[in-house]
């Protein structure tokens, strides 16, 4: 087969399949535009929750890293005071980690309510 015949055959196949794909999209769009709009808005909210969870984790890890670096620097300068650094360091690391865990729990609750709202908007039980 010549090259232009192959290209013509490929183009004909692609253009013949387009109406079938367009028909499904038209039927889906015509069913309920309100549900689609609600689902889209909730999708953006879900994306925002994911980004904010990532920022919370990033902030928590940066804070923990700086706290550990400062404590290790203090211990390196005065090894005799390592006992005085240990308890406050572990306490501060636990408090920083609890903030990240709270952000994680909030995102899980929001994910559940977003999923429930999408299912309600789409009429899924």
C-alpha positions in Angstrom: 0.0 0.0 0.0 1.2 3.5 -0.7 1.8 6.0 2.1 -1.1 8.3 1.2 -3.5 5.4 1.1 -2.5 4.4 4.7 -2.9 7.9 5.9 -6.3 8.2 4.2 -7.4 4.9 5.8 -6.2 6.1 9.3 -8.0 9.4 8.9 -11.2 7.8 7.8 -11.1 5.4 10.8 -10.6 8.3 13.2 -13.4 10.5 11.7 -15.8 7.5 11.5 -15.3 6.9 15.3 -15.9 10.5 16.3 -19.7 10.5 16.1 -19.9 7.5 18.4 -17.8 9.3 21.1 -19.7 12.6 20.6 -23.0 10.8 21.0 -22.1 9.4 24.4 -20.9 12.8 25.6 -24.1 14.5 24.4 -26.3 12.0 26.2 -24.2 12.3 29.4 -24.3 16.1 29.2 -28.1 16.2 28.5 -29.0 13.9 31.4 -28.3 16.4 34.3 -26.2 19.5 33.9 -26.8 20.5 37.5 -25.3 17.3 38.8 -22.3 17.8 36.5 -21.8 21.4 37.8 -22.0 20.2 41.4 -19.6 17.4 40.8 -17.2 19.8 39.1 -17.3 22.3 42.0 -16.8 19.5 44.5 -13.9 18.1 42.5 -12.2 21.5 42.7 -12.8 21.5 46.5 -11.3 18.0 46.7 -8.2 19.2 44.7 -7.9 22.1 47.1 -8.1 19.8 50.1 -5.3 17.6 48.6 -3.1 20.6 48.0 -3.6 22.0 51.4 -2.9 18.7 53.0 0.4 18.6 51.1 1.2 22.1 52.3 0.4 21.1 55.9 2.7 18.1 55.7 5.5 20.2 54.1 5.2 22.8 56.8 5.2 20.1 59.6 8.3 18.4 58.2 10.2 21.6 57.7 9.4 22.6 61.3 10.5 19.2 62.6 13.7 19.3 60.6 14.6 22.8 61.9 13.8 21.8 65.5 15.9 18.6 65.3 18.7 20.6 63.6 18.7 23.2 66.4 18.6 20.5 69.1 21.4 18.5 67.6 23.4 21.7 67.1 22.9 22.6 70.8 23.9 19.0 71.9 27.0 19.2 69.7 28.1 22.5 71.3 27.4 21.2 74.8 27.2 17.4 75.1 26.6 17.6 78.8 23.2 19.3 78.2 21.8 16.5 76.0 19.5 15.4 78.8 17.9 18.8 79.0 17.3 18.9 75.2 15.7 15.5 74.9 12.3 16.0 76.6 11.5 19.4 75.1 12.6 18.2 71.6 10.4 15.1 71.7 7.5 17.1 73.1 7.9 19.8 70.3 8.2 17.1 67.6 5.1 15.3 68.9 3.1 18.6 68.9 4.2 19.4 65.3 3.3 15.9 64.2 -0.1 16.2 65.8 -0.9 19.2 63.7 -0.1 17.2 60.5 -2.2 14.4 61.8 -5.1 16.8 62.5 -4.8 18.1 58.9 -4.9 14.4 57.7 -8.0 13.7 59.7 -9.8 16.8 58.5 -8.9 15.9 54.9 -10.4 12.4 55.4 -13.6 13.9 56.8 -13.8 16.3 53.9 -13.2 13.5 51.4 -16.1 11.6 52.9 -18.5 14.5 52.8 -17.4 15.4 49.2 -18.0 11.9 48.1 -21.4 11.9 49.8 -22.4 15.2 48.2 -21.3 14.0 44.7 -23.3 10.7 45.2 -26.3 12.7 46.4 -26.1 15.1 43.4 -25.8 12.2 41.0 -28.6 10.3 42.6 -26.4 7.3 43.6 -27.3 5.6 46.9 
